[in-house]
Amino acid sequence: YPHEFSGGQRQRIAIARALSVNPRLVIADEAVSALDVSIQSQVINLFRELQQKLELTYLFISHNLSVVKHVSNKIAVMYLGKIMEVASYRDIFLEPHHPYTKALLSAIPIPKAHLNRERIILEGDITSPVNPPAGCRFASRCWKCKEICKQQSPELRKVGNSVVACHFAEED
């Protein structure tokens, strides 16, 4: 019975079911979020192995950038349903341009005690996803926000090796 399987076993069964129809694309929405770290690692390794063996493409949806880093070639960072930044996983982690991407990365714990990273604490109100404003959806929480951000939604544009939706992505 399903309730007799562990979370990791249920996840493997779900992966097997998805693969039974020989897909080229697998959409994995929060595929490891309910699993403990050791089981997450096993499932991620399974995803990577299957990706290589079966030449799969994944659309891997997650709030955990540490997990996304291990299964992704390219990452799209979204805020309230809108893409804020798209880049290779290396560029997202080494040279993020969007303020929201920077805030997300600053929240990832660093396991080494001697390494320190400045944590970006977001302030302000979260914009309503049901009734978003005319401007940038991240404006109410962004430290770079200026009047144009509240009035005009930024278009995706090339900044460095990324594609970014921010009026002031170049400023640091």
Disulfide bonds with the S-S distance in Angstrom:
none
